[in-house]
Amino acid sequence: MPFPRTPVAAAVVSLLALGAPALTAPTAAALPARPALTARPLAPDSPATVTVTGEGSASAPPDLAVVGAGVEASAATSQSALDTQNKAAAALLAAVRAQGVADRDIRTESISLNAVYDHADGASRLTGYQAAQSFSVKVREVAKVGAVVQAVTDAAGAAARINSVAFDVSDPAPLRAGAREAAHADAHAKAEQYARLSGRRLGRLVSLSEDASTSPGPVASGADTPGAGLGGVPVAPGEIRATATVTAVYELD
């Protein structure tokens, strides 16, 4: 039994009979375009590196000294102790200036006046007073250090006190720079050796950092330096040394 034709079906049959193009699905060109897939190159392997620590130092003879000198006096009364101390301090300053030390290189570090007690049998008894004054004296001619020390002790007599003598350099920058250069060279030499032992070549410097640096300081000397104690107390200036430490990272080719 034939199925009844609907108007839509009849229209389709009529179009086919007339040779009209049939309705077809949308072509690929009509579809929305999809993004193309591209291959991404893999990241190259990170280069091998070597990390080394370099140490260096630089030394130079001192060109100045700082003498810690002072005076101290004791008396039954505070005024007597202070008067004696003042007289000794004035003599010390005059002697230092006579050695060619400029006023700008002489500085008072401390002044004190203290009561002195005798502690016995659980009791304290006032016995007198002690007055003192200390100075920092910068001697810019190392050869005169011994003479300055001798002049202080001669001028102030029993009240004279020599607390310290420290040698130094007036400009520490060149010493610090020399220590850094030596530390850098040491690090580079170590890195080259490790590269050679690894069968590689030393590549570019990746990073460099200064780990530690010490200010120039005295180096012990085993003998007196000629002239340093000329005309006075013998002294041994030795050398002043600065040190530096760096950490360097190099690539290995």
Backbone torsions as a table, in degrees:
resi	resn	phi	psi	omega
1	MET	NA	120.7	-176.0
2	PRO	-69.9	142.4	179.1
3	PHE	-78.1	144.4	177.0
4	PRO	-67.1	142.0	-179.5
5	ARG	-90.3	134.9	176.1
6	THR	-84.6	160.0	178.0
7	PRO	-56.2	-38.3	-179.3
8	VAL	-66.6	-44.8	179.8
9	ALA	-63.4	-37.4	179.6
10	ALA	-65.3	-36.1	179.3
11	ALA	-66.4	-39.5	179.3
12	VAL	-64.4	-43.7	179.9
13	VAL	-62.3	-38.1	-179.9
14	SER	-66.2	-40.6	179.0
15	LEU	-64.6	-41.1	178.2
16	LEU	-64.6	-38.1	-179.2
17	ALA	-66.6	-32.4	-179.4
18	LEU	-83.5	-2.1	178.9
19	GLY	81.3	17.6	177.9
20	ALA	-72.7	148.9	-179.5
21	PRO	-63.2	138.0	-179.7
22	ALA	-72.7	153.7	175.7
23	LEU	-71.6	127.8	-178.0
24	THR	-123.0	167.3	178.0
25	ALA	-69.2	153.6	177.9
26	PRO	-55.3	141.2	179.5
27	THR	-74.6	168.2	-179.7
28	ALA	-62.7	-30.8	-178.4
29	ALA	-65.9	-27.3	-178.5
30	ALA	-80.9	-13.3	-179.5
31	LEU	-77.7	150.3	177.6
32	PRO	-63.4	138.6	-177.0
33	ALA	-69.5	141.8	176.0
34	ARG	-98.7	143.2	179.2
35	PRO	-62.9	141.1	-179.8
36	ALA	-77.8	143.7	178.1
37	LEU	-90.1	126.6	178.7
38	THR	-119.1	145.8	-179.8
39	ALA	-81.1	131.3	178.2
40	ARG	-97.2	131.3	-179.6
41	PRO	-68.6	141.7	178.2
42	LEU	-70.6	144.5	179.0
43	ALA	-66.5	136.2	-179.9
44	PRO	-64.8	155.8	178.1
45	ASP	-64.4	142.4	177.5
46	SER	-65.1	140.1	-179.1
47	PRO	-68.6	151.6	175.8
48	ALA	-70.5	146.9	180.0
49	THR	-131.5	162.5	174.7
50	VAL	-130.8	134.9	-179.8
51	THR	-113.4	126.4	-177.4
52	VAL	-131.8	158.4	175.5
53	THR	-115.4	129.6	179.2
54	GLY	-113.1	140.1	179.0
55	GLU	-124.6	143.0	-179.9
56	GLY	-152.6	159.7	178.6
57	SER	-147.1	161.7	176.6
58	ALA	-143.9	142.7	-177.0
59	SER	-128.4	155.6	177.6
60	ALA	-157.8	152.5	176.3
61	PRO	-69.5	146.1	179.3
62	PRO	-69.3	150.6	177.0
63	ASP	-119.8	8.6	173.8
64	LEU	-158.4	166.3	177.8
65	ALA	-141.8	148.3	176.4
66	VAL	-114.9	116.1	-178.8
67	VAL	-99.4	124.8	174.4
68	GLY	-93.0	107.0	-176.6
69	ALA	-125.2	159.8	179.4
70	GLY	-167.3	-179.7	178.0
71	VAL	-134.8	154.8	-178.6
72	GLU	-147.9	135.2	-178.7
73	ALA	-141.8	144.0	178.4
74	SER	-123.4	143.9	179.3
75	ALA	-154.9	170.4	-177.9
76	ALA	-70.5	-30.3	179.3
77	THR	-118.5	157.9	-179.6
78	SER	-65.3	-37.9	-179.4
79	GLN	-66.9	-39.2	179.3
80	SER	-65.4	-41.6	178.2
81	ALA	-63.6	-41.9	-179.5
82	LEU	-67.8	-41.0	179.0
83	ASP	-62.4	-43.3	-179.9
84	THR	-65.4	-41.0	178.6
85	GLN	-64.8	-42.1	180.0
86	ASN	-62.1	-41.3	179.9
87	LYS	-65.0	-41.6	179.7
88	ALA	-68.2	-38.4	179.5
89	ALA	-65.8	-40.4	178.0
90	ALA	-63.0	-40.5	178.0
91	ALA	-65.0	-39.7	178.4
92	LEU	-61.4	-47.9	-178.2
93	LEU	-63.0	-41.0	179.3
94	ALA	-63.5	-40.9	-179.7
95	ALA	-66.4	-40.1	179.9
96	VAL	-65.8	-43.5	178.5
97	ARG	-64.2	-35.3	178.8
98	ALA	-65.0	-20.8	177.9
99	GLN	-86.9	5.3	176.9
100	GLY	92.1	9.5	178.9
101	VAL	-80.9	127.8	-178.0
102	ALA	-75.9	155.0	-179.6
103	ASP	-60.2	-33.3	-179.6
104	ARG	-66.1	-16.4	-179.7
105	ASP	-100.0	9.9	178.3
106	ILE	-119.7	124.9	-178.2
107	ARG	-137.2	134.3	174.0
108	THR	-75.0	125.8	-179.3
109	GLU	-94.5	-37.1	-179.3
110	SER	-160.2	153.1	173.6
111	ILE	-135.8	133.7	-178.2
112	SER	-143.2	151.1	173.9
113	LEU	-141.9	115.5	-173.9
114	ASN	-129.9	146.0	174.3
115	ALA	-77.3	144.5	179.8
116	VAL	-112.8	128.7	-177.8
117	TYR	-118.7	150.1	173.5
118	ASP	-106.7	120.0	-177.9
119	HIS	-102.2	113.0	-179.8
120	ALA	-148.7	140.5	177.2
121	ASP	54.6	36.9	177.4
122	GLY	75.2	9.3	-179.5
123	ALA	-124.8	154.2	179.0
124	SER	-113.8	131.9	-179.3
125	ARG	-127.6	128.4	179.0
126	LEU	-69.1	123.7	-179.0
127	THR	-109.9	-15.1	-179.2
128	GLY	161.2	-160.4	-177.3
129	TYR	-136.3	152.8	178.7
130	GLN	-128.7	126.7	178.9
131	ALA	-115.4	141.5	-178.2
132	ALA	-149.0	154.2	175.3
133	GLN	-146.9	136.8	179.8
134	SER	-120.2	150.5	-177.3
135	PHE	-130.9	152.3	169.8
136	SER	-110.0	120.9	-176.0
137	VAL	-118.6	116.2	179.6
138	LYS	-93.8	119.4	-179.6
139	VAL	-105.1	114.3	-174.2
140	ARG	-88.7	-0.8	172.9
141	GLU	-120.2	107.5	-174.9
142	VAL	-58.2	-34.2	-178.2
143	ALA	-64.5	-15.8	-178.5
144	LYS	-97.4	-0.3	-175.4
145	VAL	-58.9	-49.0	-179.4
146	GLY	-60.3	-39.8	179.6
147	ALA	-67.0	-37.1	178.7
148	VAL	-65.8	-44.3	179.2
149	VAL	-61.5	-43.5	179.5
150	GLN	-64.6	-39.3	-179.8
151	ALA	-64.3	-37.4	178.9
152	VAL	-63.8	-47.4	-178.1
153	THR	-67.9	-34.9	178.5
154	ASP	-68.8	-39.6	-174.9
155	ALA	-75.2	-41.9	-174.6
156	ALA	-92.0	-11.8	176.8
157	GLY	61.5	-134.4	-176.4
158	ALA	-66.8	-17.3	-179.5
159	ALA	-84.1	-11.8	-175.6
160	ALA	-70.0	142.8	175.0
161	ARG	-136.7	129.5	172.7
162	ILE	-109.9	109.5	-174.4
163	ASN	-90.0	-31.6	-177.7
164	SER	-168.1	158.1	170.5
165	VAL	-137.5	117.3	-178.4
166	ALA	-123.6	125.3	178.3
167	PHE	-92.4	151.2	-176.1
168	ASP	-158.4	178.9	173.9
169	VAL	-114.0	143.2	-177.3
170	SER	-70.9	-31.8	179.2
171	ASP	-126.7	100.6	-177.3
172	PRO	-78.9	-9.7	-174.9
173	ALA	-58.2	-47.1	179.2
174	PRO	-60.5	-36.3	178.8
175	LEU	-66.7	-43.0	179.0
176	ARG	-63.3	-41.6	178.8
177	ALA	-62.7	-40.7	178.3
178	GLY	-64.4	-37.8	178.1
179	ALA	-65.6	-39.9	178.8
180	ARG	-65.6	-41.8	178.4
181	GLU	-60.6	-42.9	179.6
182	ALA	-65.6	-38.6	178.9
183	ALA	-66.8	-40.9	178.5
184	HIS	-63.7	-44.1	179.2
185	ALA	-63.3	-38.3	178.9
186	ASP	-64.9	-42.3	178.8
187	ALA	-64.2	-42.4	-179.1
188	HIS	-64.8	-41.6	179.6
189	ALA	-63.7	-41.2	178.2
190	LYS	-63.7	-42.7	-179.3
191	ALA	-64.0	-40.7	177.7
192	GLU	-62.1	-40.2	179.4
193	GLN	-64.9	-44.5	179.3
194	TYR	-64.9	-36.8	177.5
195	ALA	-63.6	-43.2	179.8
196	ARG	-64.5	-43.2	179.9
197	LEU	-65.1	-25.2	-179.7
198	SER	-90.9	0.7	-178.3
199	GLY	71.8	26.4	-178.9
200	ARG	-122.3	175.0	173.6
201	ARG	-109.1	146.5	-179.6
202	LEU	-74.5	126.4	-179.7
203	GLY	-95.6	-153.4	-175.3
204	ARG	-73.9	157.6	176.1
205	LEU	-78.2	124.0	-178.1
206	VAL	-89.7	-45.9	-179.9
207	SER	-153.0	155.5	179.1
208	LEU	-147.4	128.4	179.5
209	SER	-137.2	145.2	177.4
210	GLU	-91.5	119.4	-176.6
211	ASP	-85.5	-42.2	-176.7
212	ALA	-156.1	145.3	177.0
213	SER	-146.3	132.3	-179.8
214	THR	-109.1	142.3	178.1
215	SER	-67.1	152.3	179.4
216	PRO	-54.3	135.7	179.6
217	GLY	-141.5	164.6	-177.1
218	PRO	-69.1	146.3	174.1
219	VAL	-111.1	132.0	-176.7
220	ALA	-58.0	138.5	178.7
221	SER	-120.3	138.7	-176.0
222	GLY	-90.6	-4.3	-177.1
223	ALA	-143.5	156.1	177.3
224	ASP	-68.9	144.7	176.0
225	THR	-88.5	127.9	-178.5
226	PRO	-54.9	130.8	176.2
227	GLY	92.1	-21.8	-176.2
228	ALA	-65.1	-30.2	179.0
229	GLY	-113.8	26.9	-176.2
230	LEU	-59.5	123.4	177.9
231	GLY	72.3	21.3	-178.9
232	GLY	-170.1	-150.2	-177.7
233	VAL	-69.3	129.3	178.6
234	PRO	-67.7	136.4	177.6
235	VAL	-135.0	160.1	-179.5
236	ALA	-124.1	99.5	-176.4
237	PRO	-66.7	-31.8	-178.1
238	GLY	64.1	-144.1	178.9
239	GLU	-130.1	160.3	175.7
240	ILE	-109.0	131.7	-175.2
241	ARG	-127.1	140.5	172.9
242	ALA	-118.5	144.7	-179.5
243	THR	-127.8	156.3	178.2
244	ALA	-147.3	150.1	177.3
245	THR	-132.9	131.8	180.0
246	VAL	-128.5	154.6	173.1
247	THR	-117.8	126.3	-177.4
248	ALA	-123.8	143.0	176.7
249	VAL	-119.6	123.2	179.9
250	TYR	-118.2	149.3	170.3
251	GLU	-82.1	151.8	174.6
252	LEU	-111.8	121.7	-179.5
253	ASP	-87.8	NA	NA
